[in-house]
Amino acid sequence: MKFYSIIAADPPPATDGPAKNPMGGTWVMLILMFVIMYFLLIRPQSKARKEQAARVAALEKGNKVITIGGLHGTVHHISKTTVTVKLSEGVFVPFEKDAIRSVTKVGQGKKKDPQEETEEEENTADQE
């Protein structure tokens, strides 16, 4: 019965003018939503797209690549829009440059400091 009395009660008295939104107007909320969308979605995607374009632009013959289809190979020939990838002996497949997901430069191993190299030489000399 208590619930019915709440529903049947008189509405609260009207105030002077429309109620104020504590967060500002509708436009402020729309602008805030666009800013959040920009930082969470648009900016990271454009950043990743630029990094991918830089990797593809730096392709050289002999680089190891992985395509978006998951094929691993070595760059054999580069033309304006396509890259010919050597998958195995005698197997060459042309791909669009946009189909290259990742690029590994040949000889891009861990570089040693000159100081580490001299320490290793001293250690091997001591062991002999």
MARMI-41545 format. One record per residue: residue number from 1; x, y, z of N, C-alpha, C in turn. Coordinates in nm, 4 decimals. Example, Ala and Ser with C-alpha at 12.3 -4.5 7.8 and 13.67 -1.06 7.14 Angstrom:
BEGIN
PT  seq       n_u       n_v       n_w      ca_u      ca_v      ca_w       c_u       c_v       c_w
PT    1    1.3190   -0.5690    0.7800    1.2300   -0.4500    0.7800    1.3200   -0.3300    0.7800
PT    2    1.2850   -0.2250    0.7080    1.3670   -0.1060    0.7140    1.2900    0.0030    0.7870
END
This chain:
BEGIN
PT  seq       n_u       n_v       n_w      ca_u      ca_v      ca_w       c_u       c_v       c_w
PT    1    0.0817   -0.1194    0.0000    0.0000    0.0000    0.0000    0.0860    0.1257    0.0000
PT    2    0.2022    0.1138    0.0595    0.2906    0.2285    0.0660    0.3354    0.2717   -0.0741
PT    3    0.3628    0.1743   -0.1616    0.4054    0.2052   -0.2984    0.2968    0.2846   -0.3717
PT    4    0.1714    0.2464   -0.3521    0.0609    0.3148   -0.4181    0.0502    0.4575   -0.3698
PT    5    0.0785    0.4804   -0.2467    0.0682    0.6163   -0.1937    0.1783    0.7059   -0.2517
PT    6    0.2941    0.6476   -0.2824    0.4006    0.7270   -0.3429    0.3621    0.7656   -0.4858
PT    7    0.3028    0.6720   -0.5579    0.2640    0.7003   -0.6956    0.1491    0.7996   -0.6999
PT    8    0.0555    0.7864   -0.6099   -0.0644    0.8708   -0.6113   -0.0405    1.0064   -0.5493
PT    9    0.0749    1.0291   -0.4905    0.1019    1.1559   -0.4235    0.1061    1.2683   -0.5250
PT   10    0.0854    1.3866   -0.4773    0.0903    1.5044   -0.5631    0.2326    1.5238   -0.6142
PT   11    0.2490    1.5697   -0.7390    0.3838    1.5973   -0.7899    0.4464    1.7126   -0.7127
PT   12    0.5795    1.7198   -0.7143    0.6442    1.8299   -0.6429    0.6069    1.9626   -0.7065
PT   13    0.6118    2.0680   -0.6302    0.5731    2.1986   -0.6851    0.6708    2.2426   -0.7951
PT   14    0.6174    2.3151   -0.8915    0.6980    2.3631   -1.0035    0.7943    2.4702   -0.9558
PT   15    0.9154    2.4713   -1.0169    1.0156    2.5713   -0.9802    1.0074    2.6872   -1.0778
PT   16    1.0805    2.7891   -1.0480    1.0838    2.9057   -1.1362    1.1782    2.8788   -1.2520
PT   17    1.1290    2.8516   -1.3694    1.2103    2.8300   -1.4885    1.2535    2.6855   -1.5021
PT   18    1.3261    2.6560   -1.6116    1.3695    2.5185   -1.6366    1.4813    2.4778   -1.5405
PT   19    1.4920    2.3462   -1.5189    1.5956    2.2941   -1.4296    1.7321    2.3045   -1.4984
PT   20    1.8345    2.3364   -1.4223    1.9699    2.3506   -1.4764    2.0412    2.2161   -1.4740
PT   21    2.1130    2.1873   -1.5820    2.1929    2.0663   -1.5891    2.3255    2.0935   -1.5195
PT   22    2.3651    2.0128   -1.4195    2.4901    2.0421   -1.3475    2.6149    2.0263   -1.4343
PT   23    2.6106    1.9483   -1.5453    2.7267    1.9289   -1.6312    2.7306    2.0277   -1.7472
PT   24    2.6423    2.1208   -1.7548    2.6407    2.2158   -1.8638    2.5361    2.1773   -1.9661
PT   25    2.5401    2.2413   -2.0795    2.4408    2.2170   -2.1830    2.4691    2.0930   -2.2645
PT   26    2.3814    2.0662   -2.3560    2.3938    1.9511   -2.4445    2.5177    1.9634   -2.5324
PT   27    2.5486    2.0839   -2.5755    2.6646    2.1042   -2.6627    2.7950    2.0706   -2.5917
PT   28    2.8015    2.1061   -2.4645    2.9223    2.0746   -2.3883    2.9404    1.9234   -2.3796
PT   29    2.8337    1.8510   -2.3579    2.8411    1.7052   -2.3494    2.8830    1.6440   -2.4840
PT   30    2.8307    1.6970   -2.5943    2.8678    1.6468   -2.7261    3.0157    1.6717   -2.7555
PT   31    3.0636    1.7894   -2.7216    3.2046    1.8218   -2.7445    3.2933    1.7330   -2.6575
PT   32    3.2553    1.7136   -2.5324    3.3313    1.6272   -2.4433    3.3339    1.4838   -2.4958
PT   33    3.2236    1.4349   -2.5488    3.2184    1.2994   -2.6034    3.3083    1.2876   -2.7266
PT   34    3.3114    1.3899   -2.8128    3.3979    1.3868   -2.9306    3.5450    1.3869   -2.8903
PT   35    3.5815    1.4647   -2.7895    3.7204    1.4691   -2.7430    3.7625    1.3328   -2.6888
PT   36    3.6759    1.2692   -2.6122    3.7071    1.1365   -2.5588    3.7216    1.0362   -2.6719
PT   37    3.6315    1.0404   -2.7706    3.6396    0.9491   -2.8849    3.7697    0.9714   -2.9622
PT   38    3.8111    1.0974   -2.9755    3.9336    1.1276   -3.0484    4.0532    1.0626   -2.9805
PT   39    4.0662    1.0787   -2.8485    4.1830    1.0265   -2.7782    4.1791    0.8751   -2.7613
PT   40    4.0609    0.8142   -2.7613    4.0530    0.6695   -2.7429    4.0518    0.5912   -2.8733
PT   41    4.0017    0.6492   -2.9817    3.9865    0.5742   -3.1070    4.0636    0.6335   -3.2241
PT   42    4.0394    0.7569   -3.2551    4.0916    0.8164   -3.3788    4.2431    0.8347   -3.3725
PT   43    4.2937    0.8923   -3.2660    4.4370    0.9214   -3.2566    4.5237    0.7948   -3.2586
PT   44    4.4917    0.6904   -3.1810    4.5755    0.5697   -3.1881    4.5732    0.5028   -3.3253
PT   45    4.4583    0.5048   -3.3934    4.4513    0.4441   -3.5261    4.5347    0.5211   -3.6263
PT   46    4.5293    0.6525   -3.6224    4.6090    0.7301   -3.7183    4.7583    0.7155   -3.6878
PT   47    4.7935    0.7039   -3.5611    4.9334    0.6843   -3.5247    4.9849    0.5495   -3.5756
PT   48    4.9047    0.4454   -3.5589    4.9436    0.3124   -3.6071    4.9531    0.3107   -3.7595
PT   49    4.8632    0.3817   -3.8268    4.8657    0.3876   -3.9730    4.9928    0.4567   -4.0218
PT   50    5.0347    0.5630   -3.9541    5.1574    0.6330   -3.9922    5.2805    0.5451   -3.9700
PT   51    5.2833    0.4713   -3.8584    5.3957    0.3818   -3.8321    5.4034    0.2716   -3.9376
PT   52    5.2893    0.2173   -3.9772    5.2856    0.1132   -4.0804    5.3341    0.1690   -4.2140
PT   53    5.2925    0.2897   -4.2482    5.3361    0.3512   -4.3732    5.4877    0.3743   -4.3715
PT   54    5.5420    0.4115   -4.2575    5.6867    0.4325   -4.2472    5.7620    0.3001   -4.2630
PT   55    5.7084    0.1918   -4.2048    5.7728    0.0607   -4.2190    5.7729    0.0159   -4.3645
PT   56    5.6609    0.0333   -4.4320    5.6504   -0.0094   -4.5716    5.7400    0.0769   -4.6606
PT   57    5.7495    0.2059   -4.6293    5.8343    0.2944   -4.7093    5.9825    0.2587   -4.6932
PT   58    6.0195    0.1985   -4.5802    6.1592    0.1649   -4.5543    6.1942    0.0226   -4.5978
PT   59    6.1066   -0.0420   -4.6726    6.1346   -0.1787   -4.7187    6.2576   -0.1808   -4.8087
PT   60    6.3393   -0.2823   -4.7907    6.4567   -0.3022   -4.8757    6.4642   -0.4482   -4.9147
PT   61    6.5351   -0.4743   -5.0212    6.5536   -0.6117   -5.0654    6.6305   -0.6887   -4.9581
PT   62    6.5807   -0.8067   -4.9234    6.6443   -0.8899   -4.8233    6.5804   -0.8807   -4.6856
PT   63    6.4901   -0.7837   -4.6632    6.4219   -0.7741   -4.5344    6.3283   -0.8920   -4.5147
PT   64    6.3147   -0.9358   -4.3922    6.2186   -1.0401   -4.3600    6.0853   -0.9725   -4.3283
PT   65    5.9764   -1.0263   -4.3861    5.8445   -0.9664   -4.3676    5.7432   -1.0728   -4.3270
PT   66    5.6345   -1.0254   -4.2657    5.5184   -1.1083   -4.2366    5.3991   -1.0363   -4.2974
PT   67    5.3201   -1.1084   -4.3761    5.2045   -1.0477   -4.4418    5.0842   -1.0525   -4.3479
PT   68    4.9776   -0.9820   -4.3869    4.8565   -0.9833   -4.3052    4.7900   -1.1197   -4.3076
PT   69    4.8271   -1.2031   -4.4040    4.7760   -1.3399   -4.4100    4.8583   -1.4368   -4.3277
PT   70    4.9702   -1.3902   -4.2702    5.0527   -1.4739   -4.1851    5.1660   -1.5434   -4.2574
PT   71    5.1914   -1.5091   -4.3831    5.3011   -1.5708   -4.4567    5.4330   -1.5017   -4.4225
PT   72    5.5351   -1.5816   -4.3948    5.6680   -1.5299   -4.3638    5.7556   -1.5456   -4.4876
PT   73    5.8320   -1.4428   -4.5189    5.9199   -1.4511   -4.6344    6.0230   -1.3408   -4.6341
PT   74    6.0965   -1.3345   -4.7429    6.2024   -1.2364   -4.7616    6.1701   -1.1522   -4.8836
PT   75    6.1919   -1.0213   -4.8732    6.1647   -0.9319   -4.9856    6.2630   -0.9622   -5.0975
PT   76    6.2093   -0.9881   -5.2171    6.2928   -1.0184   -5.3328    6.2985   -0.9007   -5.4290
PT   77    6.1833   -0.8357   -5.4515    6.1774   -0.7242   -5.5461    6.0720   -0.6257   -5.4975
PT   78    6.0993   -0.4973   -5.5142    6.0053   -0.3922   -5.4737    5.9732   -0.3075   -5.5953
PT   79    5.8437   -0.2918   -5.6233    5.8017   -0.1997   -5.7293    5.7212   -0.0873   -5.6651
PT   80    5.6556   -0.0069   -5.7473    5.5859    0.1110   -5.6957    5.4735    0.0744   -5.5987
PT   81    5.3925   -0.0248   -5.6323    5.2780   -0.0607   -5.5476    5.2845   -0.2021   -5.4927
PT   82    5.3747   -0.2853   -5.5440    5.3798   -0.4243   -5.4996    5.5179   -0.4614   -5.4474
PT   83    5.5194   -0.5692   -5.3715    5.6425   -0.6263   -5.3177    5.6407   -0.7742   -5.3525
PT   84    5.7475   -0.8243   -5.4131    5.7574   -0.9673   -5.4407    5.8322   -1.0315   -5.3254
PT   85    5.7649   -1.1283   -5.2624    5.8194   -1.1938   -5.1439    5.8602   -1.3356   -5.1799
PT   86    5.9812   -1.3724   -5.1388    6.0303   -1.5079   -5.1595    5.9912   -1.5896   -5.0373
PT   87    5.8984   -1.6851   -5.0574    5.8519   -1.7680   -4.9473    5.9435   -1.8871   -4.9222
PT   88    5.9926   -1.9489   -5.0289    6.0899   -2.0580   -5.0193    6.1632   -2.0632   -5.1528
PT   89    6.2520   -2.1584   -5.1704    6.3281   -2.1685   -5.2946    6.2346   -2.1811   -5.4138
PT   90    6.2435   -2.0883   -5.5048    6.1655   -2.0926   -5.6276    6.0206   -2.0487   -5.6132
PT   91    5.9786   -2.0036   -5.4946    5.8398   -1.9594   -5.4744    5.8411   -1.8092   -5.4466
PT   92    5.7958   -1.7315   -5.5446    5.7904   -1.5867   -5.5346    5.6454   -1.5438   -5.5488
PT   93    5.5961   -1.4650   -5.4543    5.4559   -1.4227   -5.4547    5.4509   -1.2707   -5.4464
PT   94    5.3781   -1.2063   -5.5395    5.3636   -1.0605   -5.5300    5.2524   -1.0230   -5.4313
PT   95    5.2780   -0.9210   -5.3522    5.1807   -0.8683   -5.2558    5.1711   -0.7185   -5.2737
PT   96    5.0548   -0.6631   -5.2417    5.0422   -0.5181   -5.2329    5.1238   -0.4720   -5.1128
PT   97    5.1756   -0.3509   -5.1181    5.2551   -0.3013   -5.0062    5.1723   -0.2916   -4.8777
PT   98    5.0438   -0.2673   -4.8917    4.9577   -0.2579   -4.7740    4.9373   -0.3923   -4.7056
PT   99    4.9709   -0.5031   -4.7729    4.9521   -0.6365   -4.7156    5.0690   -0.6787   -4.6271
PT  100    5.1698   -0.5943   -4.6119    5.2843   -0.6256   -4.5267    5.2514   -0.5769   -4.3855
PT  101    5.2501   -0.6713   -4.2888    5.2167   -0.6356   -4.1512    5.3392   -0.5920   -4.0728
PT  102    5.4475   -0.6683   -4.0808    5.5665   -0.6319   -4.0040    5.6921   -0.6560   -4.0869
PT  103    5.7947   -0.5778   -4.0552    5.9210   -0.5824   -4.1290    6.0341   -0.5984   -4.0285
PT  104    6.1265   -0.6918   -4.0583    6.2463   -0.7093   -3.9769    6.3663   -0.6892   -4.0677
PT  105    6.4497   -0.5948   -4.0320    6.5689   -0.5679   -4.1122    6.6672   -0.6825   -4.0963
PT  106    6.7375   -0.7148   -4.2031    6.8390   -0.8198   -4.1987    6.9577   -0.7679   -4.1198
PT  107    7.0110   -0.8527   -4.0300    7.1250   -0.8128   -3.9492    7.0874   -0.7200   -3.8360
PT  108    6.9602   -0.7179   -3.8011    6.9153   -0.6283   -3.6954    6.9144   -0.7030   -3.5623
PT  109    7.0276   -0.7539   -3.5266    7.0400   -0.8253   -3.4002    7.0701   -0.7285   -3.2884
PT  110    7.0997   -0.7832   -3.1710    7.1326   -0.7005   -3.0565    7.2742   -0.6455   -3.0742
PT  111    7.2825   -0.5145   -3.0698    7.4132   -0.4500   -3.0838    7.4845   -0.4542   -2.9500
PT  112    7.6145   -0.4837   -2.9526    7.6936   -0.4871   -2.8313    7.7699   -0.3564   -2.8173
PT  113    7.7882   -0.3170   -2.6934    7.8696   -0.1996   -2.6667    8.0161   -0.2370   -2.6843
PT  114    8.1002   -0.1437   -2.7243    8.2434   -0.1735   -2.7377    8.3044   -0.2176   -2.6043
PT  115    8.2533   -0.1647   -2.4932    8.3052   -0.2025   -2.3623    8.2732   -0.3486   -2.3330
PT  116    8.1526   -0.3936   -2.3679    8.1156   -0.5343   -2.3461    8.2027   -0.6265   -2.4309
PT  117    8.2345   -0.5850   -2.5541    8.3177   -0.6674   -2.6413    8.4572   -0.6848   -2.5823
PT  118    8.5154   -0.5773   -2.5256    8.6496   -0.5878   -2.4680    8.6471   -0.6747   -2.3424
PT  119    8.5383   -0.6676   -2.2644    8.5280   -0.7525   -2.1452    8.5189   -0.8997   -2.1855
PT  120    8.4432   -0.9289   -2.2918    8.4316   -1.0673   -2.3385    8.5667   -1.1187   -2.3877
PT  121    8.6433   -1.0339   -2.4578    8.7750   -1.0733   -2.5060    8.8682   -1.1021   -2.3883
PT  122    8.8594   -1.0200   -2.2817    8.9438   -1.0420   -2.1644    8.9051   -1.1724   -2.0952
PT  123    8.7755   -1.2007   -2.0878    8.7302   -1.3230   -2.0229    8.7773   -1.4470   -2.0994
PT  124    8.7710   -1.4427   -2.2324    8.8169   -1.5573   -2.3108    8.9683   -1.5723   -2.3010
PT  125    9.0420   -1.4613   -2.2918    9.1885   -1.4670   -2.2780    9.2253   -1.5256   -2.1417
PT  126    9.1484   -1.4915   -2.0378    9.1763   -1.5437   -1.9035    9.1497   -1.6933   -1.8964
PT  127    9.0513   -1.7408   -1.9685    9.0152   -1.8820   -1.9639    9.1194   -1.9677   -2.0348
PT  128    9.1915   -1.9132   -2.1303    9.2912   -1.9895   -2.2064    9.4134   -1.9975   -2.1280
END
